[in-house]
């Protein structure tokens, strides 16, 4: 889809995102390639003005309107619905447990990665989990800030729960600028405080590009080990970051619903334990992830 068509669709009041996928009929995926048009809620044509109607086809490609709810950056909100084993203080800490910047609630310790220059083991998660959703200029976070395990909403409020220090993050760009990742790194206080095997998944064996229809899984702070399927790629979408702040992301991956608040930061892998993406947002109808290779490249790390 060309940029002009994309901007036309994103300007429609009911549209929050667009991407590429396979047309779905009655919730069943067909083999027909389609422009996926993502809306919070499907509305009858009678409730829309003529200029708000979505074309059946755009430049010879069929369109498909998909209801996904409101996509939100997924930090922890309700400790009552979490898994006790992932919200407890754990040493050594493993990917899949609760973690967070001292000024945030909680998210998920996604993976152990290694600095390409020094070889140092580092903790991978989201900017909004480890760096308090910082744009780099807002004083929300600074390098060296305490990273708690478990996160503060899970009881990690004392200095004894400091697992790591904020090492690096990719600043979030304010709307209408476009983001490609929501990611950050933390440096453990010592290497023996973390292990690399992901809870319920095990060792990460490699990296793979996301593909339509790919079966995926993740291990997260709130919902534990869950599975899903990739529904759309090359997604441009507006994401709610709370307090009236909306950020736009491009080249993202949409999966079926496989997460809840607090699962942000989880590593998404395929059935062969190859990393596919970094989970950062979702709704009760879908989950949004950054393609993992972009995350690794921007942070200069590897598995």
Secondary structure, DSSP 8 states (H G I E B T S, - for coil): --HHHHHHHHTSTTEEEEEEEEEEETTEEEEEEEEEEEESS---GGGS-GGG---SEETTEEEEEEE----EE-----GGGS-HHHHS--SSEETTSEEEETTS--EE--EEEEETTT--EEEEE-HHHHSTT--SSSSS--TT-EEESS-GGGT--SGGGEEEEEEEE-----TTSEES---EEEEESSGGGEE-SBTTTB---EE----TT-EEEEEETTTEEEEEEEEEEEEEEEEE-STT-EEEEEEEEEESS---TT-TT-EEEETTSEEEEEEEEEETTEEEEEEHHHHHHHHTEE-
